[in-house]
Amino acid sequence: MFITEYLNLYGKRYPLDDKGHLAKMSEWDAPLRDWFAEKEKIQLTEDHHEVIAYLREYFGKYRLHPVPRIVLEAMAEKLGQE
């Protein structure tokens, strides 16, 4: 993955790839999360934070994106069936 540009946000430079995705997972932090949410016009709730944390943990461990069924089962266990 090649860094093609940087996002300057709150005095920090975030490396982005050619698709505009964060190039280094280790650079992820709350200000960047909130910036992306604002850009997409999403108001994050605590449940959103739980899902994001789960997805980041899963990807960090397996280097794969989980299939939706796995996410749904994990979130139902953590947050309840609804």
C-alpha positions, -999 to +999 in steps of 0.1 A: +000+000+000+014+033-010+009+066+007-004+091-019-015+120+003-019+132+038-049+145+057-039+173+081-063+173+110-059+190+144-022+194+139-016+158+130-008+143+095-026+111+086-013+091+057-039+081+031-037+056+002-048+062-034-084+055-024-084+080+005-083+053+031-060+055+061-027+039+051-016+029+085-040+013+110-018+024+139-026+060+130-063+056+138-076+077+167-108+093+180-103+127+163-099+109+129-130+087+137-150+118+144-138+136+113-148+106+091-182+105+108-188+142+103-177+139+067-203+111+061-229+131+081-232+103+108-238+111+144-220+084+163-236+068+193-221+045+219-233+015+199-214+028+169-183+031+190-187-005+201-191-017+165-161+003+154-139-011+182-150-046+174-142-043+137-108-027+144-099-055+169-111-082+146-092-068+116-061-063+138-062-099+149-070-117+117-061-091+090-095-098+074-128-081+075-154-102+093-184-116+075-216-098+086-229-128+105-199-128+128-204-091+135-241-095+142-234-124+166-207-105+184-228-074+187-259-093+198-238-108+226-223-075+236-252-051+230-283-074+231-305-088+204-320-055+194 
